[in-house]
Amino acid sequence: MAHGLRFGPGPGFLIRRNQIQKRIVEADGARSGPQVALHSNHSFGETNIPKVSQPEESTSPMGDKSPKSTQKKASQKQSKNDASAQKKQSLVTSQQATKAKAAAAKKK
């Protein structure tokens, strides 16, 4: 490693940055009135970062758009819908059978 080369700011960087910011605030405060606090009262140097909403993507940039894939997805969806319809029909049929049994028991 060569002398004088560093990757990223050194440990004194934050201290120097805070000192410079403090001087700027003091200079601005002398001109405009009361001083503005540099940091809020967060412990461990935490800061408030405002939330920024990200636009949601309507379509995925990645994915298989081939005709075979599209056909497979369509057939899977149809199969799922058919199974759902069959369950509904069996439920209706069982309800009708229960009603018929109750009506037959009533007639006796």
N, C-alpha and C positions, 0 to 999 in steps of 0.2 A: 504494500500500500504506500502510495507516495505521500510525502509530508504535505499538510495543508489541504488535502482533498477530503471532503466529507460528503456523505450522502444525507441530505436533509438538514434542517436547522439544528444547531447545537443546543445544549441545555440553557445557555444564557439568552437564547433568542427570545423566548417568551417573556423573560424579565425585561429585556431591552424594549420589546414591543409594548409591554404594559407601561413602561416609563414614558415612552414616546406618546402613547395615547393619553396618559395622564397630563403631560405637558400641553397637548393639543386642547384637551378639555379645560384645563386651567386657563389657557389663553382665550378660548372661546367664552369661558365664564367671566373673565375680566371685562370682556366687551359686552356680553349680553345679559349679565346678571348672575343668577344662581348657577352653581356647578351641576353638571349632570353626572350621575354615578356611572362608572365604567362597567361595573358588574352588579348583577342582582345578588341577593343573599343566598345563592345556592352553595351547598357544600361541595367540596371536591371539584370545584371548577366547572360544575354543570351549567349549561346555558339553555335558554329557551329557544328553540328553533321553530318558526311558524310552519304549520302544515301546509303543503302545497298539493292541491288535487291534481292527479295525473289523469289525462284523458284515457278512457278505456278503449282498447282496440276492439273494433267490431269483428275483424277476422284475424285468424292466426296467420302470421307470415309464413310459418312452416306448416307442412301437412301434405298429405297425398291427395292430389286433385285428379288423379287418373280416372278414366271412365270405369275401369274395373273396381276401383275403390269406392267410387260414387255409387255404383250399382250394388256393391256389397253392403254399404251403409243403408241404402234404401230398402234392401231385402231384410236386413236386421230390424229396421224400424217397422216394416210391415209385419214381420213375424211377432214382434213385441205387441203391436196393436191387435193382431189376431188373437194372441194369447189373452190379452186383456178383455177383448170382446167375448171370448169363450168363457172366462171366469164370470163376467157379468151375466151372461145367458144362463149359466148353471145356477147362479144365485137366484135369478128370477124364476127358473124352473122349480127350484127347491121351495121357494116361497109359495108358488102356486100350488105345489103338492101339499104343503102344510095347510094352506087355506082349504083345499079340497077335502083333506082328512078331517079338518075341524068341522066343515059343513056336513060331511057324511056322519060324523059322530053326533051332530046336533039333530039330524033327521031321525036317528034311532031312538 
